[in-house]
Amino acid sequence: MNRTKSIIELRPVIKTALTDNKSSIEESFQNNTLRPIIKFQHDLIISIVQHSLNKYSKDFSSLSIEKKSLKIEATFKSDSQLKNELKGIIIGLFSKEEYEKYNSIRNDINKRIIQIIKERVLSTL
């Protein structure tokens, strides 16, 4: 079984995330690798974040939308364990080649992973 082929076949196609030759390496990686994986992992991401939010804020579900947004923003700023767990479930679905590319631009890609996930969570919760 070919791992790379199998994990790439799992990913949804995101037609709006196509890149062209003018795109930076980071932008191409974001659109061709990160966005499809994050979309594929959406339900798990939401579950992980909800668990984290409920662990520290028992009344999270009763908060107003504005207060929920502030709590989510604060959690993403301060909870390193949550961010590491979220990065892990994304990186775990990289092919070997994608992982090698990721290592060359790790800091920027880590920021992009967390930013995209945070935006998804904010629009979902």
HELIX and SHEET records of a PDB file:
HELIX    1   1 ARG A    3  LEU A   10  1                                   8    
HELIX    2   2 LYS A   15  ALA A   17  5                                   3    
HELIX    3   3 ILE A   25  PHE A   29  1                                   5    
HELIX    4   4 GLN A   30  LEU A   34  3                                   5    
HELIX    5   5 ARG A   35  PHE A   40  1                                   6    
HELIX    6   6 HIS A   42  TYR A   56  1                                  15    
HELIX    7   7 PHE A   60  SER A   62  5                                   3    
HELIX    8   8 ILE A   65  SER A   78  1                                  14    
HELIX    9   9 SER A   80  ILE A   91  1                                  12    
HELIX   10  10 LYS A   96  SER A  104  1                                   9    
HELIX   11  11 ARG A  106  THR A  124  1                                  19    
END                                                                             
